Amino acid sequence: MPFLRELLSMFTDLINNAILLFGLALIYAVTNYKQNKKQQWREIILGLIIGVISILVMRNSWLYIQGLFFDTRSVLFVVTGLFFGPITTAVSAVIGVVYRITQGGSGVYSGVLTIITTASLGLLWARFRKYLPKMSTWVEFLLLGIVAHIITLLCFLAIQPWETAVDVIGSTFIPYLTLYPVVTMLLAQIVYLQR
C-alpha cells in the first residue's frame, strides 16, 4: 500500500501543478495573441510572462529527492512551442533553463534537457503538423503529449547516478505516459480554440 499512497500523492501534486498551466490559456485569450513581425516586442513580453509561469510551475513541484523534482514544465514548453512561435518560446525557455540551473541538484541536466527538447518539439510540430495524417485536434494533441513525455522520460537518463535515473523512470513513467499527455491535450485544445 505505500506504493499506492505514494503514487496517489504524486498524482495529486502534479494535478495541482498542472492547474497553474491553465494560466497560459488565460494569457492567450486575454492578449488575443496573433503573430505579427512588426510586433516582436509583444512576442518578447509574452515570452517573459510564460517564463514567469515556468518558474511558478517549477516552484510548485513534486519533490522526489533533494535536487530532483517533477512538474509540468514539459507540458508548458511543448504547448508554447506549438502555438507561440520561436521568439516567445526561446525567451520563455531561456528563463526556464536559467531558473532550473540555479536550483541545481542531481536533476539539473535532465531538467534543462526537458525544457530544450519539449520546446523544440513544439516548434517542430507546429512547422510539420500539416504533413500529419488527418485526425481530430484532440487526437493530434494527445499524440503530441505522448511523444513529448516519452522524450521527457528519455531526458531522465541524464540524472546521475545511473541507478537513480532508472529508479526515477520506474517511479514516474505512469503519470508521464497517462496524466501528462492528457494535460497536454487539454491545454493545447484550449489554446487552439482561442485562435
Phi and psi in degrees as a GROMACS rama.xvg file:
@    title "Ramachandran Plot"
@    xaxis  label "Phi"
@    yaxis  label "Psi"
@TYPE xy
-59.0874  -35.4796  PRO-2
-62.874  -44.1022  PHE-3
-65.1849  -41.5811  LEU-4
-63.6542  -41.9949  ARG-5
-64.6628  -41.8929  GLU-6
-64.0345  -42.6708  LEU-7
-63.6548  -41.226  LEU-8
-63.1437  -41.9542  SER-9
-64.2613  -45.2359  MET-10
-60.0867  -42.9583  PHE-11
-62.5888  -46.2959  THR-12
-61.8072  -41.5166  ASP-13
-71.8784  -32.9194  LEU-14
-67.2569  -42.6393  ILE-15
-60.041  -40.218  ASN-16
-65.0529  -39.6206  ASN-17
-65.1565  -29.496  ALA-18
-59.8629  -35.06  ILE-19
-59.607  -32.2419  LEU-20
-62.5957  -29.2825  LEU-21
-70.6228  -8.93061  PHE-22
-62.1239  -31.0079  GLY-23
-62.2398  -43.8927  LEU-24
-63.6747  -36.925  ALA-25
-64.5174  -43.2521  LEU-26
-59.3816  -44.4963  ILE-27
-59.8992  -45.0958  TYR-28
-67.9485  -42.9638  ALA-29
-67.2166  -40.6865  VAL-30
-83.8991  -12.4606  THR-31
46.7297  53.5678  ASN-32
-56.968  128.823  TYR-33
-137.47  132.841  LYS-34
-71.0188  131.548  GLN-35
-147.982  119.347  ASN-36
-61.8773  -23.1144  LYS-37
-80.6147  -7.99923  LYS-38
-121.941  50.8899  GLN-39
-64.3898  -28.4213  GLN-40
-59.1752  -34.6917  TRP-41
-67.1708  -39.5438  ARG-42
-65.2665  -36.6562  GLU-43
-68.1452  -43.1744  ILE-44
-62.6436  -42.7233  ILE-45
-62.2779  -38.3327  LEU-46
-61.6423  -40.3823  GLY-47
-64.4278  -42.8602  LEU-48
-63.99  -45.7711  ILE-49
-66.8904  -34.4453  ILE-50
-60.3783  -41.1856  GLY-51
-64.7014  -40.3592  VAL-52
-60.3321  -40.0715  ILE-53
-63.0824  -37.3589  SER-54
-65.0848  -43.8187  ILE-55
-60.8342  -41.3351  LEU-56
-61.4335  -45.5206  VAL-57
-71.1663  -28.3133  MET-58
-74.7193  -19.462  ARG-59
-111.786  52.9257  ASN-60
-101.003  173.713  SER-61
-96.3467  121.101  TRP-62
-85.5307  121.299  LEU-63
-85.8607  -60.2884  TYR-64
-143.45  168.474  ILE-65
-53.6529  126.211  GLN-66
85.9297  0.398081  GLY-67
-135.861  105.761  LEU-68
-135.632  158.517  PHE-69
-125.598  144.248  PHE-70
-157.317  -169.83  ASP-71
-102.663  27.1629  THR-72
-61.7383  -30.9951  ARG-73
-61.7263  -39.8647  SER-74
-64.6479  -47.601  VAL-75
-56.4701  -47.9088  LEU-76
-76.592  -32.6811  PHE-77
-69.8905  -37.5696  VAL-78
-71.8085  -37.8537  VAL-79
-60.5977  -46.7501  THR-80
-60.6166  -39.157  GLY-81
-66.1725  -39.9403  LEU-82
-112.344  -24.0495  PHE-83
-102.315  -4.16399  PHE-84
83.7844  172.274  GLY-85
-68.8797  -35.778  PRO-86
-69.0978  -52.0582  ILE-87
-59.6341  -43.1406  THR-88
-64.2375  -44.5367  THR-89
-63.2316  -44.7125  ALA-90
-62.2741  -47.354  VAL-91
-66.7026  -38.1691  SER-92
-66.5147  -40.0806  ALA-93
-61.059  -43.6523  VAL-94
-61.2901  -45.9339  ILE-95
-61.9322  -42.4431  GLY-96
-64.5732  -47.129  VAL-97
-60.2227  -44.8239  VAL-98
-62.5471  -44.1128  TYR-99
-63.88  -37.3767  ARG-100
-63.8763  -40.0517  ILE-101
-66.4168  -23.1305  THR-102
-74.0398  -29.2176  GLN-103
63.779  -157.96  GLY-104
90.8981  176.944  GLY-105
-69.9173  -15.5213  SER-106
-98.9174  10.1929  GLY-107
-63.2572  -44.5782  VAL-108
-65.7808  -41.909  TYR-109
-62.984  -42.7743  SER-110
-63.882  -43.214  GLY-111
-66.2283  -43.78  VAL-112
-60.2244  -40.0286  LEU-113
-59.9019  -45.5802  THR-114
-62.2367  -48.8593  ILE-115
-65.2295  -45.3819  ILE-116
-71.7875  -39.2252  THR-117
-72.5612  -37.4966  THR-118
-63.0375  -42.5765  ALA-119
-64.5666  -40.7374  SER-120
-61.5784  -43.2551  LEU-121
-59.383  -44.264  GLY-122
-64.1677  -43.0718  LEU-123
-66.0701  -41.5083  LEU-124
-61.4797  -42.5993  TRP-125
-60.1241  -38.6654  ALA-126
-73.5827  -36.3373  ARG-127
-108.485  4.63122  PHE-128
-64.5289  -24.41  ARG-129
-66.1359  -17.5942  LYS-130
-91.5533  -4.4142  TYR-131
-72.4801  153.651  LEU-132
-61.1327  155.16  PRO-133
-60.8278  128.063  LYS-134
-159.586  162.467  MET-135
-68.9818  156.608  SER-136
-63.5848  -32.3525  THR-137
-58.5173  -46.7094  TRP-138
-68.0571  -43.5332  VAL-139
-59.4285  -46.4136  GLU-140
-71.3535  -31.2952  PHE-141
-65.9852  -43.5523  LEU-142
-59.9971  -43.8651  LEU-143
-58.0922  -44.228  LEU-144
-62.1973  -39.5871  GLY-145
-65.4468  -47.5081  ILE-146
-61.2184  -46.0164  VAL-147
-58.7113  -36.9983  ALA-148
-90.1807  -17.6995  HIS-149
-67.7971  -43.8578  ILE-150
-62.18  -41.4746  ILE-151
-60.8067  -44.4513  THR-152
-60.3984  -37.7898  LEU-153
-66.1125  -33.5147  LEU-154
-62.3803  -26.9559  CYS-155
-65.0252  -16.0174  PHE-156
-65.9849  -14.6074  LEU-157
-81.3678  -4.98869  ALA-158
-71.6627  136  ILE-159
-114.507  142.1  GLN-160
-75.4133  168.685  PRO-161
-54.6454  -40.4774  TRP-162
-61.4293  -37.9699  GLU-163
-65.2382  -40.9395  THR-164
-58.5772  -44.4576  ALA-165
-64.4648  -42.7479  VAL-166
-61.7285  -43.0731  ASP-167
-62.8172  -47.1845  VAL-168
-61.4794  -42.2761  ILE-169
-63.5174  -34.201  GLY-170
-82.912  -22.2125  SER-171
-115.602  -5.99807  THR-172
-64.5706  -29.1074  PHE-173
-64.5723  -54.479  ILE-174
-66.023  -34.0058  PRO-175
-70.401  -22.6468  TYR-176
-107.606  1.58586  LEU-177
-122.614  -67.8575  THR-178
-65.0466  -48.0713  LEU-179
-62.1869  -45.4433  TYR-180
-60.6193  -36.2418  PRO-181
-67.2107  -42.7765  VAL-182
-63.3104  -40.5312  VAL-183
-59.6932  -46.9167  THR-184
-60.2883  -45.9618  MET-185
-65.5224  -46.6018  LEU-186
-64.3153  -44.6585  LEU-187
-62.934  -39.7347  ALA-188
-66.0487  -40.082  GLN-189
-62.7509  -46.5447  ILE-190
-64.9907  -41.5506  VAL-191
-60.2056  -40.5644  TYR-192
-72.0372  -15.691  LEU-193
-82.945  -8.97438  GLN-194
